[in-house]
Amino acid sequence: MKSKIIILSFLLFGLTTVFTGCKKEDPPPTPKPVKTTGALVVKVKLAGSTGFLTGVLVGLATSQVNLDNEVYLSQKVTNAQGSANIGELNPGNYYYDCSHEIGSDSYYGEGQVQIVAGTDLELTLTLQ
């Protein structure tokens, strides 16, 4: 009887070792790709106003000279929330502007932004 208990305990110990010793290896996590661009959203409003303007055209240029000559890299119209989603841009300096008329009054605003890889920006352009 004593030998049966010893054999049974070795058998149970062996089975326990086999089932708990084998562990499934998880594959190493795949690294996230590095984002090489930055996104830009421009929101447009009038000076002294709390709301944003819809349906206005925002222009984006690669230099101040191009902006002054209306040579735009991209032009987007603001949506119902007053946002013009320019999209993904390569790192660098960009210049943006917007002009809008309400009745006989003309409003204009411009700005400069530096896009950095991996950074998404949302800017507010205030028209004067």
Buried (B, 14 or more C-beta within 10 A) or exposed (E): EEEEEEEEEEEEEEEEEEEEEEEEEEEEEEEEEEEEBBBBBBBBBBEEEEEBBEEBBBBBBBEEEBBEEEEBBBBBEBBEEBBBEBEEBEEEEBBBBBBBEEEEEEBEBBBEBEBEEEEEBEBBBBBE
